[in-house]
Amino acid sequence: MSMKTPPDRSGITFEVGAKLEARDRHKNWYTATIEKIDYDKERVLIHYLQWSRRHDEWFQWNSPYLRPKERVSLRRQGLNPTRSQPCFSLFNDINDIMLLTLFLQLKLIGLLKAFH
């Protein structure tokens, strides 16, 4: 029986210690490393950097919740490394929207106080 091989995914190296980005159960993307590779079940064990190992989780190696590490920093700069990626979005996630909402609320409170 021959050993299965991970798919060829641009920007992701399927080897122990390789860095990538992984999306957790709360839909947040984090820098992570590959801790183990299960060739029989076609999956990788992901460790989120700066998080306890109890948060490590398995992902199928073709999962859309794995992506190259550089994509986030490029997106934040408004760059598109490849044409197949979605267009730049003003808001990367709900945290950006919540932060902007809070900022605007504080500005509005400041303006209201200035007129009283």
C-alpha positions in Angstrom: 0.0 0.0 0.0 1.5 3.4 -1.0 1.5 6.3 1.3 -1.0 9.1 0.5 0.6 12.5 -0.2 -0.8 15.9 0.7 -2.3 18.0 -2.1 -0.2 20.6 -3.8 -1.5 23.9 -2.3 0.2 27.1 -3.2 2.0 28.6 -0.3 1.4 25.7 2.1 4.2 23.2 2.8 2.8 20.1 4.4 5.7 19.2 6.8 6.0 19.2 10.5 7.0 22.7 11.8 5.7 24.5 8.7 3.9 27.8 9.4 0.5 28.6 8.0 -2.8 30.3 9.0 -5.7 28.3 10.4 -9.3 29.3 11.2 -10.5 28.3 14.6 -14.1 27.3 15.6 -14.9 31.0 16.3 -14.0 31.9 12.7 -10.8 33.8 13.6 -7.6 33.2 11.6 -4.3 32.6 13.6 -0.8 31.8 12.7 -0.2 28.2 13.4 2.3 25.3 12.8 1.8 21.8 11.6 2.6 19.5 14.5 1.7 16.1 13.0 0.7 14.7 9.7 -1.7 11.7 9.5 -1.2 10.3 6.0 -3.8 7.6 6.4 -6.6 10.0 7.3 -5.3 12.8 5.1 -5.1 15.4 7.9 -2.7 17.6 9.9 -2.6 18.5 13.6 -2.4 22.3 13.9 -1.0 24.2 16.8 -2.1 27.9 17.1 1.0 29.9 18.0 0.9 31.6 21.5 -2.1 29.3 22.5 -2.1 26.3 24.8 -1.7 22.9 23.2 -5.2 22.0 24.4 -6.5 24.2 21.5 -4.6 22.1 18.9 -6.9 20.6 16.4 -7.0 18.3 13.3 -7.8 19.6 9.9 -8.2 17.7 6.6 -5.3 18.8 4.5 -7.6 20.1 1.8 -9.6 22.2 4.3 -10.6 25.7 3.3 -9.7 26.7 6.9 -6.0 26.3 6.2 -4.2 29.0 4.1 -0.7 30.3 3.5 0.7 32.5 6.3 1.4 35.5 4.1 -2.2 36.0 2.9 -3.3 37.9 6.0 -0.5 40.4 6.0 -0.9 41.0 2.2 -4.7 41.5 2.6 -4.2 44.0 5.3 -1.9 46.0 3.0 -4.5 45.8 0.3 -2.5 43.6 -2.0 -3.6 40.5 -3.9 -0.8 37.9 -4.2 -2.8 35.9 -6.8 -5.8 36.7 -9.0 -7.7 33.7 -7.7 -8.1 35.3 -4.3 -11.1 37.6 -3.5 -10.8 41.3 -3.9 -9.5 43.4 -1.1 -12.2 44.0 1.6 -12.3 47.1 3.8 -13.3 45.0 6.8 -11.4 41.7 7.3 -13.6 40.5 10.1 -16.3 41.4 12.6 -13.6 42.7 15.0 -12.8 45.4 12.5 -16.4 46.4 12.2 -16.9 46.4 16.0 -13.8 48.6 16.5 -14.9 51.1 13.8 -18.4 51.2 15.4 -16.9 51.9 18.9 -14.7 54.6 17.4 -17.6 56.3 15.7 -19.7 56.1 18.9 -17.0 57.7 20.9 -16.6 60.5 18.3 -20.3 61.1 18.4 -20.4 61.3 22.2 -17.5 63.8 22.0 -19.4 66.0 19.5 -22.5 65.9 21.6 -20.7 67.0 24.7 -19.0 69.8 22.8 -22.4 71.3 21.9 -23.8 71.2 25.5 
